[in-house]
């Protein structure tokens, strides 16, 4: 005779065994079906594809296709910057370092991207400097690096997605020109750049478009009509002198330059909410914010603002759990020198999920398929998205890494990386969306 307690124990063990076997069986079925979708895809056969699908509950990979191979991540790199910011930055970003000395207020940049940034609209540093009755002096010299990141394309210098990197960024480090009525008139902001705009009378056809000289802040526009709704951003050429000129023009008060090393007793002014800045980085895939967030991380380490220093610290202290060594050189993914594996992307996302520890809060900061950000137009329009993740695009590169929710209510982490294609990105995106939709519908 089997005792009651023994029988209960057997039933419990049988139940656990059944759940484990069922779970393993389900994962096996998923792996088999997803593998078939990849094998049968005529599109995917034409370029390099890496894919990983991870069961968060079981804490194991369900399916991998070249998930240990390295791919150019493009803006998937921003997930690493997102992770670093969660690990290193306080809930409000340090906006300035400063000291008050006699009748002067001397301040240093922290790399904070939020200073009058067009989406975040943080005015903490602006209001602080504006309200001071002391003489204002900017002390440059904290940033150690070039105005472009390693491996950036120099000929993209005039495009909105590649503003320069500085220790004290203002208004996205860009000049905005907008329609101001008939007779070829435009508004220019910051206004200090208005005298730098010149009409090119030799160009009398085509669309109205502003261009900038490579090494100077000389802007040109054609002698054609400006159409209502016109809005363009061009990066301006940065320097300490330009920084103080833009600041003085914005604050309507004089700003001086001073050569002074950041002292140990400097105070910190805190500004924008970290999560708000992260959201504005993630949804539109903002390169400017991403690059400067790494400088703010570096600010937490010492006097020098350095992208390289920040990345080395993060890799050494926070990324030892990744299965593959990363090659990480910038914050935004503009550089093709970045190389990550799909399975690294998956484990990074799993760590981010645990770090945030609030599903709704995390998903609110990420593009949602068919609803928000860079995934809004990738999937059919919906109020109930099933994909939350980060895209990444360069020439011949298009990736997605994030979370997929199935119709059965399961949440899986995935990384889908496509490199080396010559066909239109729209076709690659459509095939990726088709497979992710298949996973959503069938599991």
C-alpha positions in Angstrom: 0.0 0.0 0.0 1.3 3.5 -0.9 0.8 6.0 1.9 -1.2 9.2 1.3 1.8 11.4 1.6 3.8 9.2 -0.8 0.9 9.2 -3.3 0.6 13.1 -3.1 4.4 13.4 -3.7 4.2 11.1 -6.7 1.3 13.1 -8.1 3.2 16.4 -7.6 6.3 15.0 -9.2 4.3 13.6 -12.1 2.7 17.1 -12.6 6.0 18.8 -12.6 7.4 16.2 -15.1 4.4 16.7 -17.3 4.8 20.5 -17.3 8.5 20.1 -18.1 7.9 17.6 -20.9 5.1 19.6 -22.3 7.2 22.8 -22.2 10.1 21.1 -23.9 7.7 19.6 -26.5 6.1 23.0 -27.2 9.5 24.7 -27.6 10.6 21.8 -29.9 7.5 22.3 -32.1 8.1 26.1 -32.3 11.7 25.5 -33.2 10.7 23.1 -35.9 8.1 25.3 -37.4 10.1 28.5 -37.3 13.1 26.6 -38.9 10.8 25.6 -41.7 9.7 29.2 -42.3 13.4 30.2 -42.7 14.2 27.3 -44.9 11.3 27.9 -47.2 11.9 31.7 -47.5 13.2 32.5 -51.0 13.9 36.1 -49.8 16.2 35.2 -46.9 18.3 32.9 -49.0 19.7 36.0 -50.8 21.7 37.6 -47.9 23.1 37.0 -44.5 20.5 36.4 -41.7 21.0 35.8 -38.0 18.1 35.0 -35.7 17.5 34.0 -32.1 14.2 33.3 -30.3 14.3 33.0 -26.5 11.8 31.6 -24.0 11.9 34.0 -21.1 10.0 31.7 -18.7 12.1 28.6 -19.4 15.3 30.8 -19.7 16.5 29.0 -22.8 16.9 29.5 -26.5 14.1 28.0 -28.6 15.6 28.5 -32.1 18.8 29.9 -33.5 20.0 30.5 -37.0 23.6 31.7 -37.1 22.9 33.4 -33.8 26.6 33.2 -32.8 27.7 35.0 -36.0 28.6 38.7 -36.0 26.4 41.3 -37.7 26.4 45.0 -38.3 23.8 46.1 -35.8 23.1 49.7 -37.0 20.7 51.3 -34.5 20.3 48.1 -32.6 23.4 49.5 -30.9 21.0 51.9 -29.1 19.9 49.0 -27.0 23.4 48.9 -25.5 23.3 52.6 -24.8 19.8 52.1 -23.3 21.2 49.4 -21.0 24.2 51.5 -20.1 22.0 54.4 -19.2 19.8 52.3 -16.9 22.9 51.0 -15.2 24.9 54.2 -14.8 22.6 57.2 -14.8 20.4 58.7 -12.0 16.7 59.2 -12.5 17.5 62.8 -13.6 20.4 63.5 -15.9 23.2 65.7 -14.7 22.8 68.8 -16.9 25.7 70.9 -15.8 28.7 71.0 -13.5 29.3 74.5 -12.0 31.0 76.6 -9.3 30.3 80.1 -8.1 33.4 82.2 -7.6 33.1 85.8 -6.5 30.9 87.5 -9.0 31.1 84.7 -11.6 29.3 81.4 -12.3 31.6 79.0 -14.2 30.0 75.9 -15.8 31.1 72.7 -17.6 29.2 70.5 -19.9 28.2 66.9 -19.0 27.3 65.8 -22.5 23.6 66.1 -21.5 21.6 66.0 -24.8 18.4 67.5 -23.3 19.4 71.2 -23.3 16.5 72.6 -25.3 16.4 69.4 -27.3 13.4 69.7 -29.7 11.5 66.7 -28.3 12.6 66.5 -24.7 12.3 70.3 -24.3 14.2 70.3 -21.0 14.9 73.9 -19.7 16.6 73.1 -16.4 20.1 74.3 -17.5 18.6 77.2 -19.5 16.5 78.4 -16.5 19.5 78.0 -14.1 21.8 80.1 -16.3 19.1 82.6 -17.2 18.2 83.3 -13.5 21.8 83.8 -12.4 22.8 87.4 -11.6 26.5 86.5 -11.9 28.8 86.7 -14.9 28.6 83.5 -16.9 31.7 81.6 -18.1 31.8 78.3 -20.1 34.8 76.2 -19.4 35.4 73.7 -22.3 37.9 70.9 -22.5 36.2 67.9 -20.9 35.3 66.1 -24.1 38.0 63.8 -25.4 37.1 62.7 -28.9 36.4 63.8 -32.4 33.3 65.6 -33.6 32.3 62.4 -35.4 32.3 58.8 -34.0 34.7 56.1 -35.1 33.8 54.9 -38.6 31.1 57.5 -39.3 30.6 58.5 -43.0 32.1 62.0 -43.4 29.9 62.8 -46.4 26.8 62.5 -44.2 27.9 65.6 -42.3 25.0 67.7 -43.6 22.2 65.3 -42.7 19.9 65.7 -39.7 20.8 62.2 -38.4 24.5 63.0 -38.0 25.0 66.1 -35.8 28.4 66.5 -34.2 29.4 65.3 -30.7 30.2 67.9 -28.1 30.4 68.3 -24.3 27.8 71.0 -24.2 25.2 70.3 -26.9 22.5 72.8 -27.5 19.3 72.4 -29.5 20.4 69.1 -31.0 23.6 70.8 -32.3 21.4 71.7 -35.4 20.1 74.7 -37.2 16.4 74.5 -38.0 14.9 76.4 -41.0 11.2 76.6 -41.5 8.7 78.2 -43.9 8.0 81.9 -43.0 5.6 83.0 -45.8 6.0 83.9 -49.5 8.9 85.7 -51.1 11.4 83.0 -50.3 11.4 83.7 -46.6 12.5 81.2 -43.9 12.8 81.3 -40.1 16.1 80.3 -38.7 16.8 78.9 -35.2 19.0 79.6 -33.4 18.9 83.1 -34.8 22.6 83.6 -34.4 23.1 81.6 -37.6 20.8 83.8 -39.7 23.7 85.9 -41.1 25.3 82.6 -42.2 22.5 81.8 -44.7 23.2 83.0 -48.3 21.1 82.6 -51.4 22.7 80.8 -54.4 21.4 82.7 -57.4 22.8 80.1 -59.8 20.3 77.5 -58.7 16.8 78.4 -60.0 15.2 75.0 -60.3 14.4 72.0 -58.1 13.2 71.9 -54.5 14.1 74.3 -51.8 16.9 72.8 -49.7 19.5 74.2 -47.4 23.1 72.9 -47.5 26.1 73.6 -45.4 29.8 73.9 -46.2 31.8 71.0 -44.8 34.1 72.8 -42.5 32.3 76.1 -41.8 28.9 77.4 -40.8 28.1 78.8 -44.2 24.7 77.7 -45.3 23.3 78.0 -48.9 19.8 77.8 -50.4 18.5 78.0 -54.0 16.6 80.8 -55.6 13.3 78.9 -55.7 10.1 79.2 -53.8 9.7 77.9 -50.3 6.6 75.8 -49.9 4.3 75.9 -46.9 5.2 73.2 -44.4 8.9 73.3 -45.2 11.0 72.2 -42.2 14.7 71.2 -42.3 17.5 70.5 -39.8 21.2 70.8 -40.7 23.9 70.1 -38.2 26.1 73.1 -37.4 29.9 73.0 -37.1 30.7 73.0 -33.4 33.4 74.6 -31.4 33.7 76.2 -28.0 33.3 79.7 -29.6 30.1 78.6 -31.4 28.8 77.1 -28.1 29.1 80.4 -26.3 27.7 82.3 -29.2 24.6 80.1 -29.4 24.2 80.3 -25.6 24.5 84.0 -25.5 22.0 84.4 -28.4 19.6 82.0 -26.6 19.9 83.5 -23.1 20.2 87.1 -24.4 23.1 87.7 -22.0 26.9 87.6 -22.5 28.8 84.3 -22.0 32.5 84.2 -21.6 35.1 81.4 -22.3 37.5 80.4 -19.6 40.3 77.9 -19.4 39.7 76.1 -16.1 39.9 72.4 -15.2 36.8 70.9 -13.5 37.5 71.1 -9.7 36.6 68.4 -7.3 34.1 70.6 -5.4 32.0 71.5 -8.5 28.3 71.1 -7.9 25.9 69.3 -10.2 22.7 70.7 -11.7 20.2 67.9 -12.5 17.7 68.2 -15.3 15.7 66.0 -17.6 14.1 62.7 -16.5 16.3 59.8 -17.7 13.4 57.7 -18.9 12.0 60.5 -20.9 15.3 61.0 -22.7 15.6 57.2 -23.3 12.1 57.2 -24.8 13.0 60.0 -27.1 16.1 58.2 -28.2 14.3 54.9 -28.8 11.1 55.8 -30.6 12.5 57.9 -33.4 16.0 56.3 -33.1 17.7 59.6 -32.3 21.5 59.3 -33.0 22.2 62.7 -31.3 20.7 61.6 -28.0 22.3 58.2 -28.1 25.8 59.5 -28.6 25.5 62.1 -25.8 24.0 59.6 -23.4 27.4 57.8 -23.5 29.1 61.0 -22.6 26.8 61.5 -19.6 27.7 57.9 -18.6 31.4 58.9 -18.8 30.6 62.0 -16.7 29.7 59.6 -13.9 33.2 58.2 -14.1 35.4 61.3 -13.7 36.6 64.5 -15.3 36.9 63.3 -18.9 33.9 62.9 -21.3 34.9 60.0 -23.6 32.8 57.6 -25.6 35.6 55.0 -25.6 36.0 55.3 -21.8 32.3 54.8 -21.2 32.1 51.8 -23.4 35.2 50.1 -21.9 33.7 50.6 -18.4 30.3 49.2 -19.4 31.8 46.1 -21.2 34.1 45.4 -18.3 31.7 45.9 -15.4 28.2 45.1 -16.8 28.4 42.8 -19.8 30.2 39.8 -18.6 27.0 37.7 -18.9 27.0 37.9 -22.7 28.1 34.7 -24.5 30.0 36.6 -27.3 32.6 39.3 -27.0 31.2 42.6 -28.4 32.8 45.1 -30.7 31.2 48.3 -29.7 32.5 51.8 -30.8 29.6 54.3 -30.7 26.3 55.1 -29.0 24.0 55.3 -32.0 25.1 52.6 -34.5 26.1 55.0 -37.2 29.4 53.2 -37.4 29.8 49.9 -39.3 32.7 49.0 -36.9 30.1 47.8 -34.4 29.6 44.1 -34.4 27.1 42.1 -32.3 25.6 38.6 -32.4 21.9 38.0 -32.4 22.2 35.9 -29.2 24.0 38.7 -27.5 21.1 41.0 -28.4 18.7 38.5 -26.9 20.5 38.2 -23.6 21.0 42.0 -23.4 17.2 42.5 -23.8 16.6 39.9 -21.1 18.8 41.8 -18.8 17.1 45.1 -19.7 13.7 43.5 -19.0 14.9 42.5 -15.5 16.6 45.8 -14.9 13.5 47.9 -15.6 11.3 45.4 -13.8 8.2 47.0 -15.1 6.8 45.6 -18.4 4.5 48.5 -19.1 7.2 51.1 -18.4 9.7 49.3 -20.6 7.4 48.8 -23.5 6.3 52.4 -23.3 9.9 53.4 -24.0 10.2 51.2 -27.1 8.8 51.4 -30.6 5.6 49.3 -30.9 4.7 47.5 -34.1 1.9 49.3 -35.9 1.6 52.0 -33.3 4.7 54.0 -32.4 8.2 55.0 -33.3 10.2 53.3 -36.0 7.9 50.2 -36.0 4.7 52.2 -36.5 4.7 51.7 -40.3 6.4 48.3 -40.3 3.4 46.4 -39.0 -0.3 46.9 -39.7 -1.8 49.8 -37.7 -3.2 48.6 -34.4 -4.0 49.7 -30.8 -2.8 46.3 -29.6 0.8 45.8 -30.9 2.4 42.4 -30.5 6.0 43.5 -31.2 8.0 45.9 -29.1 11.6 46.5 -30.1 14.4 48.4 -31.8 15.1 48.7 -35.5 18.4 49.3 -37.1 19.1 50.4 -40.7 22.1 51.3 -42.8 22.8 50.5 -46.5 22.4 46.7 -46.8 21.5 46.4 -43.1 18.1 46.1 -41.5 17.5 44.6 -38.1 14.9 44.2 -35.4 15.5 43.1 -31.8 12.9 43.1 -29.1 9.9 41.3 -27.7 7.1 39.4 -29.5 3.8 38.5 -27.8 1.9 35.5 -29.1 -1.9 35.1 -29.4 -1.6 32.6 -26.5 -0.1 35.3 -24.3 3.5 34.1 -24.3 6.3 36.7 -24.5 9.5 35.8 -26.3 12.7 37.8 -26.9 14.0 37.8 -30.5 16.8 39.3 -32.5 16.4 39.3 -36.3 19.5 40.6 -38.1 19.8 41.1 -41.9 23.1 42.1 -43.5 24.5 42.2 -47.0 21.4 42.6 -49.1 21.1 44.7 -52.3 17.4 44.5 -52.7 15.1 47.3 -51.4 14.9 47.5 -47.6 11.1 47.3 -47.9 11.3 43.7 -49.2 13.6 42.7 -46.4 11.4 44.4 -43.8 8.3 42.7 -45.2 9.8 39.2 -44.9 11.0 39.9 -41.4 7.5 41.2 -40.4 5.9 38.1 -42.1 7.9 35.7 -40.0 7.4 37.6 -36.7 3.7 37.8 -37.5 3.7 34.0 -38.1 5.3 33.5 -34.6 2.7 35.8 -33.1 -0.2 34.0 -34.8 0.8 30.4 -34.2 2.3 30.1 -30.7 
